[in-house]
Amino acid sequence: MTDIKRVGVLGCGLMGSGIAQVAAMAGYDTVVRDVAQPIWDKARGGIEKIWT
């Protein structure tokens, strides 16, 4: 089996941002994409709140 080196998440809604957060906190290089900038901004703000 191949080791996972990077996690990609498409969509930053509640579930997508949660998956991205858990992957990043587990130490994976995490890439997140969403089609709408306001959704990405909200997701990033929520994740940053937990990290600080």
N, C-alpha and C positions, 0 to 999 in steps of 0.2 A: 504494500500500500504506500502511496506517496504522502509525504508530510505536507500539511497545509502551510503555506507561507503567506498568503494574502486572502482576504475576504472581501468580496464585492457585494454591495447591497444596492438594489435598484428600488427606489421609492423610500421617502423619509417620513412616512406617516407614523403613527404610534408604533406599529409593529416593526417597521423598517428601522426606525431610529433606535428602538430597543435592541434589535439584533446587532446593529452597528456598535452600540455602546458596549454590549457584552463582549463582542469580538475584540474591540479595542482594549477593553479592560483585561482581557485574557492575554494580551500581548501580540495579537495579530496585526499586521499591517492592514488597515481597513480603508477601503475606498467606497464612498457613498455618492450616489447620483439621484437627482430628482428632476422632473421636467419644469417645476415651478420654483422660482427663487424664494418666494415667501415661505413655502413649506420647508425648504432646506434651512432657511434662517431660523425658523421656529424650532426645528429639530436640533440644530447646532446649539442654540441657546439652552435648550433643555439638557443636552448632554454636558455642556460646559458647566452648568449649575451643579451637576452631580460630581464632577471632577474637581471642583474648587472648594 
